[in-house]
């Protein structure tokens, strides 16, 4: 003889209330065969609902055993219990427990989501069930648009969605009028005739009269178990086929995405405000990284404009500022030795002083640089007009000058040709023979075009009064090893000066240092922006916790109809990730727009690269996962009975 479909032996259920144990069920023994129509009848507080919760695997006994098809439920993990609720039981609740934001057909098809039924198949099946129950013209209506009897029929369709071999009806007519109650009981009788096992929990003897067997429960104990009439032999209802886990997972993913999107639309303002923190965070990262990259590129280009193959010999020992010492050993006699050094292409001296320039009634104070004839080649800075002075000019102490573009623009009237004009530098007249092309700003922001250049011999004799130089600039031959040339230059000057009264700066090292410094500043800006992203993530977590609280009843419904803890966790995690995903997309758009606007209004250079955008978007995505996990976990660990009882 096969075991009963459902069998309870010595089942007790005890809760803790106010620190004291409260026994609700005591030594309950009950066996229900497949195909029976059983009414569990008792007054309010008798324990009948607790018994139904245990039968439906929403609760577990404190002691005793409960077997389904001979399998002890106590030995089953949570996912197996969810599978039983999904494939074996169909719940019909007194208050219908429909989800208000879903249509009738969507409510009916939810259980099929968790068994992996394809969308088209489950919609078709749910529609057929609703038509059989007389709701063919109400498929797209929401619960608020349906009467109580119609809502209960939707609940019945939902219970049958996965086959519903066992229908558990908790006071199914309690919220209906007499006519509606009769219609629902007629449906249950019909389902019983089709092979479903029907278990009705009620306090109404008229409802119990529909059953073939009535179990009366008083104060948590079964008082009587009576067979009212002999049931006909009926075929056994079978559950719907369960899809493969992969297909079930895809169905849950699709449902989670749909529910997440529906939740966002249902709470538009709250969703927008929640996304705002993510949008600000992502936009800040994208915009600030672009601005930082632009600033970095500007600095590097300014340094590179000065030449990348240069060695600059500065006065003063290493680690001592040049202005802190007076070194007079940089003399013209050093030039031939430096120029003859292996690997050196060109070398020029530089001595800089500040002096007053005058042309007509226009006065300017500018930097006057005494240098050699190879200055344009060393610095890759050719004349725009005229010529640079020659070696002959240097040799003859010629009073000729080449102007920077800024000086030429400020000293001479617009449209005037400065070439061939005489200007005063201090009190000495100089013939303008050339104007250099525009060079721009130094890395420190100084205007390199606001200078004039003289032969170093003339500058020492007529302007600064000093014979020594401030520094030498050496250009290395193409293909030469910069480090080797630098070492040779160091050794040469040590021999000539007898001490290390100089320091040599490698332009390539300067570029690397500047790049590293700019990277640090850019990352600092990004770190500040990430803080706002974290704040946005905390906002997402807070709102999701509120959402879990608001939708506790929905969670209980989903668990009752077969959702696993993972399914619930995944659904709420999907919602959090979707908030951050959409916020991330909007943040990227706002960040790009903000960067371009800043560039247009402030004149700053911005450079957008893929990496910061991808990183910012990935951070937003991870924010959704990290900050959405706690609310999702809270939802997944709710007790289904407590969740269903929540208003």
C-alpha positions in Angstrom: 0.0 0.0 0.0 1.4 3.4 -1.0 2.0 5.9 1.8 -0.4 8.8 2.2 0.2 11.9 0.1 0.4 14.0 3.3 1.1 12.6 6.8 1.6 14.3 10.1 2.5 12.3 13.2 2.7 13.9 16.7 3.2 17.3 15.3 3.6 20.2 17.8 4.3 23.8 17.1 5.5 26.2 19.8 6.3 29.9 19.5 7.9 32.2 22.0 5.7 35.1 23.0 6.9 37.7 25.5 9.7 35.4 26.5 7.3 32.6 27.3 6.6 29.5 25.2 3.2 29.4 23.5 2.0 26.0 22.2 -0.3 26.3 19.2 -0.5 22.7 18.0 -0.2 19.6 20.2 0.3 16.0 19.1 -1.5 16.5 15.8 -1.8 13.3 13.7 -3.3 13.5 10.3 -3.1 11.5 7.0 -4.5 12.8 3.7 -4.7 10.6 0.6 -4.3 12.0 -2.9 -7.6 13.1 -4.3 -9.3 13.8 -1.0 -11.4 16.9 -0.3 -10.7 17.8 3.3 -12.0 20.6 5.5 -10.0 21.7 8.5 -12.5 23.4 10.7 -12.0 25.4 13.9 -12.6 28.7 15.6 -10.3 31.6 15.4 -7.1 30.8 17.4 -7.7 27.1 17.3 -4.5 26.5 15.4 -6.0 25.6 12.0 -4.0 28.3 10.1 -0.8 27.1 11.7 -1.6 23.6 10.7 -2.2 24.8 7.1 1.1 26.6 7.1 2.9 23.4 8.2 1.1 21.4 5.5 2.0 24.0 2.9 5.7 24.0 3.9 5.5 27.6 5.0 6.4 26.5 8.5 8.0 23.5 10.2 6.9 21.6 13.3 8.7 22.2 16.6 8.5 18.4 17.1 6.9 15.4 15.4 7.2 14.4 11.8 5.6 15.6 8.6 6.0 13.6 5.4 5.0 14.3 1.8 4.8 11.2 -0.3 6.8 9.5 2.4 9.6 12.1 2.6 10.3 13.7 5.9 10.0 17.5 5.4 12.3 18.2 8.3 15.3 16.8 6.3 14.7 19.1 3.3 16.7 22.3 2.7 15.1 25.6 2.0 15.3 25.2 -1.8 13.6 21.8 -1.7 10.8 23.2 0.4 10.4 26.0 -2.1 10.2 23.4 -4.9 7.4 21.6 -3.0 5.5 24.9 -2.6 6.0 25.5 -6.3 5.2 22.1 -7.8 2.9 20.4 -5.2 0.8 23.1 -3.5 -1.4 25.9 -4.8 -2.4 28.5 -2.2 -5.7 30.3 -2.1 -5.8 33.0 0.5 -8.7 34.7 2.2 -7.4 38.2 1.2 -6.4 36.9 -2.3 -2.9 38.2 -1.9 -2.6 39.5 -5.5 0.2 41.9 -6.4 -1.4 45.2 -7.1 0.9 46.3 -9.9 0.4 43.2 -11.9 -2.5 42.4 -14.2 -4.7 39.4 -13.7 -2.8 37.3 -16.2 0.6 38.4 -14.8 -0.5 37.5 -11.3 -1.7 34.1 -12.4 1.5 33.3 -14.3 4.0 34.2 -11.5 4.4 30.6 -10.1 5.4 29.4 -13.6 8.3 31.9 -13.5 9.9 29.9 -10.7 9.6 26.6 -12.5 11.2 28.0 -15.7 8.2 28.0 -18.0 8.8 30.1 -21.2 7.1 33.5 -21.2 4.8 32.8 -24.1 3.9 29.4 -22.7 3.1 30.7 -19.2 1.1 33.6 -20.5 -0.9 31.3 -22.8 -1.5 28.9 -19.9 -2.5 31.6 -17.5 -4.9 33.1 -20.0 -6.5 29.7 -20.6 -7.0 29.2 -16.9 -8.5 32.6 -16.4 -10.9 32.0 -19.3 -12.0 28.7 -17.8 -12.7 30.6 -14.6 -14.8 33.2 -16.5 -12.3 36.0 -16.6 -11.5 36.0 -20.3 -12.5 39.7 -20.6 -10.4 40.7 -17.5 -7.0 39.4 -18.4 -5.3 42.8 -18.4 -7.2 44.2 -15.5 -5.4 45.0 -12.3 -6.7 43.8 -8.9 -8.1 47.2 -8.1 -10.3 46.9 -11.2 -11.7 43.5 -10.1 -14.4 42.5 -7.7 -13.6 40.3 -4.7 -14.9 37.2 -6.4 -12.9 37.9 -9.6 -9.8 38.5 -7.5 -10.3 35.1 -5.8 -10.7 33.4 -9.2 -7.3 35.0 -10.2 -5.9 33.5 -7.0 -7.3 30.1 -8.0 -5.8 30.4 -11.4 -2.5 31.2 -9.8 -2.8 28.1 -7.6 -3.4 26.0 -10.7 -0.6 27.5 -12.7 2.0 24.7 -12.0 -0.7 22.0 -11.8 -1.5 22.4 -8.2 -1.9 18.8 -7.2 -2.8 20.0 -3.6 -4.9 23.1 -3.3 -4.6 24.8 0.1 -7.5 27.2 0.6 -7.4 29.4 3.7 -10.9 30.8 4.4 -11.4 31.2 0.6 -14.8 32.7 1.0 -14.1 34.8 4.0 -14.0 38.1 2.1 -16.8 37.3 -0.3 -20.6 37.7 -0.3 -22.7 34.5 -0.3 -23.0 34.3 -4.0 -19.3 34.8 -4.6 -18.6 32.2 -1.9 -20.8 29.7 -3.7 -19.0 30.3 -7.0 -15.6 29.8 -5.4 -16.7 26.5 -3.7 -18.2 25.3 -6.9 -14.8 25.8 -8.6 -13.1 23.9 -5.8 -15.6 21.0 -6.2 -14.9 21.0 -9.9 -11.1 20.9 -9.3 -11.6 18.0 -6.9 -13.5 16.2 -9.6 -10.5 16.8 -11.9 -8.2 15.0 -9.4 -6.9 17.8 -7.2 -6.5 17.2 -3.5 -8.4 20.0 -1.8 -7.7 21.2 1.7 -10.0 24.0 2.9 -9.3 25.8 6.2 -12.5 27.4 7.5 -14.6 28.2 10.6 -17.9 28.0 8.6 -19.8 24.7 8.8 -21.5 25.5 5.5 -18.2 25.7 3.8 -17.0 22.5 5.5 -20.1 20.8 4.2 -18.7 20.8 0.7 -15.8 18.6 1.8 -16.0 14.8 1.9 -14.0 14.8 5.2 -14.1 17.3 8.1 -11.2 17.5 10.6 -12.2 19.6 13.6 -9.4 21.3 15.6 -9.9 22.8 19.1 -7.1 24.5 21.1 -4.4 23.0 18.9 -5.7 19.4 19.1 -7.6 17.4 16.6 -11.0 16.8 18.2 -12.6 14.8 15.4 -12.0 13.5 12.0 -15.2 12.5 10.2 -15.9 11.2 6.7 -19.0 13.0 5.5 -19.6 11.0 2.3 -17.6 8.6 0.2 -15.6 10.3 -2.4 -15.6 9.0 -5.9 -12.4 7.6 -7.3 -10.7 10.4 -9.2 -7.6 10.7 -11.2 -4.6 12.3 -9.5 -3.7 15.8 -10.7 -0.1 16.1 -11.8 2.2 19.1 -11.5 3.4 21.0 -14.5 6.7 19.9 -16.0 9.6 21.6 -14.4 12.1 23.2 -16.7 15.8 22.8 -16.5 17.6 24.9 -13.9 19.2 27.0 -16.6 15.8 27.8 -18.2 14.3 28.5 -14.8 17.2 30.9 -14.1 16.5 32.7 -17.4 12.8 33.0 -16.5 13.7 34.4 -13.1 16.2 36.8 -14.6 13.5 38.1 -17.1 10.9 38.4 -14.3 13.4 40.2 -12.1 14.3 42.7 -14.8 10.7 43.3 -15.6 9.7 43.7 -11.9 12.7 46.0 -11.3 11.7 48.2 -14.2 8.1 48.3 -13.1 9.2 49.2 -9.6 11.2 52.1 -10.9 8.3 53.4 -12.9 5.9 53.0 -10.0 8.1 55.2 -7.8 9.4 57.6 -10.4 10.4 60.5 -8.1 12.0 58.3 -5.5 13.8 56.4 -8.2 15.1 59.6 -9.8 16.3 61.0 -6.4 18.0 57.6 -5.6 19.7 57.7 -9.0 20.9 61.2 -8.4 23.7 60.2 -6.1 24.9 57.6 -8.6 24.6 60.1 -11.5 26.6 62.8 -9.6 29.3 60.2 -8.6 29.7 58.8 -12.1 29.5 62.2 -13.7 32.1 63.6 -11.3 34.5 60.7 -12.1 34.1 61.1 -15.9 34.3 64.9 -15.9 37.1 65.3 -13.4 39.2 62.6 -15.1 38.7 64.3 -18.5 39.7 67.7 -17.0 42.7 66.1 -15.2 43.8 64.3 -18.4 43.5 67.6 -20.3 45.6 69.4 -17.8 48.1 66.7 -17.8 48.4 66.8 -21.6 48.8 70.5 -21.5 51.6 70.4 -19.1 53.4 67.6 -21.0 53.0 69.4 -24.3 54.5 72.5 -22.8 57.5 70.6 -21.5 57.8 68.7 -24.8 57.6 71.9 -26.7 60.9 72.9 -24.9 62.5 69.7 -26.4 62.6 66.1 -25.2 66.3 65.5 -26.0 67.7 68.3 -23.8 70.0 68.4 -20.9 70.0 71.6 -18.8 73.0 72.4 -16.7 71.8 74.5 -13.8 74.0 76.5 -11.4 74.2 75.3 -7.8 74.7 71.9 -6.3 72.0 69.2 -6.5 69.1 69.7 -4.1 69.9 73.4 -3.7 67.8 76.1 -5.4 69.7 78.1 -8.0 68.6 81.3 -6.5 70.0 80.3 -3.1 73.6 80.4 -4.3 75.7 82.6 -6.6 77.8 80.5 -9.0 80.1 82.4 -11.3 81.9 79.4 -12.8 79.6 79.0 -15.8 81.9 80.8 -18.3 82.2 81.1 -22.1 85.3 79.0 -21.9 83.1 75.9 -20.9 81.2 76.0 -24.2 83.9 74.5 -26.6 84.4 71.6 -24.2 80.7 70.9 -23.9 80.1 71.1 -27.6 83.0 68.7 -28.3 81.6 66.1 -25.9 80.6 62.8 -27.5 76.9 62.6 -28.1 76.4 66.4 -27.9 74.7 67.9 -31.0 74.4 71.6 -30.0 74.9 73.6 -26.8 74.0 77.2 -25.9 74.5 79.3 -22.8 71.6 81.2 -21.2 71.8 84.2 -18.8 68.5 85.8 -18.0 67.8 89.2 -16.5 64.8 91.6 -16.3 65.1 94.9 -18.1 63.0 97.8 -19.4 62.3 98.0 -23.1 61.1 101.2 -24.9 59.9 101.9 -28.3 58.5 105.4 -28.9 56.2 106.1 -25.9 55.7 102.4 -25.1 57.5 100.8 -22.2 57.7 97.1 -21.2 59.5 95.2 -18.6 60.5 91.8 -20.0 63.0 88.9 -19.6 66.2 89.6 -21.5 68.0 86.4 -22.4 71.6 86.3 -23.5 72.3 83.2 -25.5 74.1 81.7 -28.5 73.3 81.5 -32.1 72.0 77.9 -31.9 69.1 78.8 -29.6 66.4 78.2 -32.2 67.7 74.8 -33.2 68.2 73.7 -29.6 64.7 74.6 -28.5 63.0 73.9 -31.9 61.8 77.5 -31.9 62.3 79.1 -35.4 61.8 82.8 -36.2 58.4 83.7 -37.6 59.8 86.9 -39.2 63.3 88.0 -39.9 66.3 86.0 -38.6 67.9 85.0 -35.3 71.3 86.4 -34.7 74.4 84.6 -36.0 77.8 83.5 -34.6 79.3 86.6 -36.2 76.8 88.8 -34.1 78.0 87.0 -31.0 81.6 87.5 -31.9 81.2 91.2 -32.6 79.1 92.0 -29.6 76.5 93.2 -32.0 73.6 95.2 -30.6 70.9 93.1 -32.3 67.8 91.6 -30.7 65.2 89.0 -31.6 61.7 89.5 -30.0 59.2 87.1 -28.6 55.8 87.3 -30.2 54.1 88.7 -27.1 56.8 91.5 -26.8 56.4 92.4 -30.5 52.6 92.6 -30.2 52.7 94.7 -27.0 55.6 97.0 -28.0 54.6 97.9 -31.6 51.3 99.2 -32.8 49.0 96.7 -34.6 50.1 96.2 -38.2 53.5 97.7 -37.6 56.6 95.8 -38.8 59.1 95.6 -36.0 62.0 94.4 -38.3 64.6 97.1 -38.8 63.3 99.2 -35.9 65.5 100.3 -33.0 64.4 99.7 -29.4 66.0 100.7 -26.1 67.0 97.9 -23.7 67.9 99.9 -20.6 69.7 102.8 -22.2 71.3 100.9 -25.1 69.8 100.9 -28.6 69.2 97.5 -30.3 68.2 96.7 -33.8 65.3 94.3 -34.2 66.3 91.6 -36.7 63.7 88.9 -36.0 60.5 87.8 -34.2 60.3 84.2 -33.0 57.2 82.1 -33.5 54.6 81.6 -30.7 55.8 79.1 -28.1 53.1 79.4 -25.4 53.3 78.9 -21.6 55.9 77.1 -19.5 54.6 74.3 -17.2 54.5 76.9 -14.5 52.3 79.1 -16.6 54.9 81.7 -17.6 54.6 83.2 -21.0 57.7 82.1 -22.9 56.9 84.6 -25.7 57.3 87.6 -23.3 61.1 87.6 -23.7 63.8 89.0 -26.0 67.1 87.4 -27.0 70.5 88.9 -27.5 74.0 87.6 -28.2 75.3 86.5 -24.8 78.4 88.6 -25.3 76.3 91.7 -25.8 74.0 90.9 -22.9 76.9 90.6 -20.6 78.6 93.8 -21.7 75.6 96.1 -22.3 72.6 94.8 -20.2 73.4 92.5 -17.2 77.1 93.4 -16.6 77.9 89.8 -15.8 80.2 87.5 -17.8 79.0 84.2 -16.3 75.9 82.3 -17.3 72.9 81.0 -15.4 72.8 77.7 -17.3 73.7 75.7 -20.3 71.2 73.9 -22.5 72.6 70.9 -24.4 70.8 69.0 -27.2 71.8 65.4 -27.5 72.4 63.8 -31.0 69.7 61.6 -32.3 70.3 58.0 -31.3 72.7 58.9 -28.5 72.1 57.5 -25.0 70.9 60.3 -22.9 72.2 58.8 -19.7 75.6 58.3 -21.1 75.8 61.9 -22.4 74.6 63.1 -19.0 77.3 61.2 -17.2 80.0 62.5 -19.6 78.8 66.0 -19.1 78.9 65.6 -15.4 82.4 64.3 -15.5 83.6 67.1 -17.8 82.2 69.9 -15.6 83.7 68.2 -12.4 87.1 68.3 -14.1 86.8 71.9 -15.2 85.2 73.3 -12.0 86.9 71.1 -9.5 83.6 70.8 -7.5 80.0 69.9 -8.0 78.6 73.5 -8.2 76.0 72.5 -10.8 73.2 70.1 -11.3 72.0 68.5 -14.6 68.3 68.1 -15.4 67.2 65.5 -17.9 64.2 66.7 -19.9 62.9 63.2 -20.2 63.0 62.8 -16.4 61.2 66.1 -16.1 58.4 64.9 -18.4 58.1 61.6 -16.4 58.0 63.5 -13.1 55.4 65.9 -14.4 53.3 63.1 -15.8 53.5 61.3 -12.5 52.5 64.4 -10.6 49.6 65.1 -12.9 48.5 61.5 -12.6 48.5 61.8 -8.8 46.3 64.9 -9.0 44.0 63.3 -11.5 43.6 60.2 -9.3 43.0 62.5 -6.3 40.2 64.2 -8.2 38.8 60.8 -9.1 39.0 59.7 -5.5 37.0 62.7 -4.4 34.4 61.9 -7.0 34.3 58.2 -5.9 33.2 59.5 -2.4 30.1 60.9 -3.9 29.5 57.6 -5.7 29.8 55.8 -2.3 27.3 58.3 -0.8 25.0 57.5 -3.7 25.4 53.8 -3.0 24.4 54.3 0.6 21.3 56.1 -0.7 20.5 53.1 -2.9 20.8 50.8 0.1 18.5 53.0 2.2 15.9 53.1 -0.5 16.1 49.4 -1.1 15.6 48.7 2.6 12.5 50.9 2.5 11.4 49.0 -0.6 11.8 45.7 1.2 9.7 46.9 4.1 7.0 48.2 1.8 6.9 45.0 -0.2 7.2 42.5 2.6 3.8 41.1 1.8 4.8 40.7 -1.9 7.9 38.8 -0.8 5.7 36.5 1.3 3.4 35.8 -1.6 6.3 35.0 -3.9 7.8 32.6 -1.3 4.4 30.9 -0.8 4.0 30.2 -4.6 7.5 28.8 -5.0 10.2 31.5 -5.0 13.5 30.3 -3.4 15.4 32.6 -1.1 17.9 33.1 -4.0 15.1 34.1 -6.3 14.0 36.8 -3.9 17.5 37.9 -3.3 18.2 38.1 -7.0 15.1 40.1 -7.7 15.9 42.8 -5.2 19.6 42.8 -6.1 18.5 43.2 -9.7 16.5 46.3 -8.8 19.4 47.8 -7.0 21.7 47.1 -9.9 19.2 48.5 -12.4 19.0 51.8 -10.4 22.8 52.0 -10.5 23.0 50.9 -14.1 20.6 53.5 -15.3 22.2 56.1 -13.0 25.6 55.1 -14.4 24.4 55.6 -18.0 22.9 59.0 -17.1 26.1 59.8 -15.1 28.3 59.1 -18.1 26.1 61.4 -20.3 26.1 64.1 -17.7 29.8 63.8 -17.1 30.6 64.1 -20.8 28.2 67.1 -21.2 29.7 68.7 -18.1 33.2 68.3 -19.3 32.4 69.7 -22.7 30.5 72.6 -21.1 33.4 73.4 -18.8 35.8 73.3 -21.7 33.6 75.7 -23.7 33.0 78.1 -20.8 36.3 78.1 -19.0 38.6 77.3 -22.0 40.0 74.3 -20.2 41.2 71.4 -22.3 39.3 68.1 -21.6 40.3 64.7 -22.9 37.8 61.9 -22.6 39.2 58.4 -22.7 37.5 55.0 -22.6 39.1 53.7 -19.4 37.7 56.3 -16.9 34.2 55.9 -18.4 34.3 52.2 -18.2 35.7 52.3 -14.7 33.1 54.8 -13.5 30.3 52.7 -15.0 31.7 49.5 -13.6 32.0 51.2 -10.2 28.3 52.2 -10.5 27.4 48.6 -11.3 29.5 47.2 -8.4 27.8 49.9 -6.2 24.5 48.4 -7.0 25.7 44.9 -6.1 27.5 45.9 -2.9 24.9 48.3 -1.5 22.0 46.3 -2.8 23.1 43.0 -1.3 22.1 43.8 2.3 18.5 44.8 1.5 18.3 41.8 -0.9 19.6 39.5 1.7 17.1 40.9 4.2 14.3 40.2 1.8 15.5 36.7 1.1 15.6 35.8 4.8 12.1 37.0 5.6 9.8 34.4 7.2 7.1 33.8 4.7 4.3 33.5 7.3 5.3 36.8 9.0 5.7 38.4 5.5 2.2 37.3 4.5 0.7 38.6 7.7 2.2 42.1 7.1 -0.2 44.8 6.0 
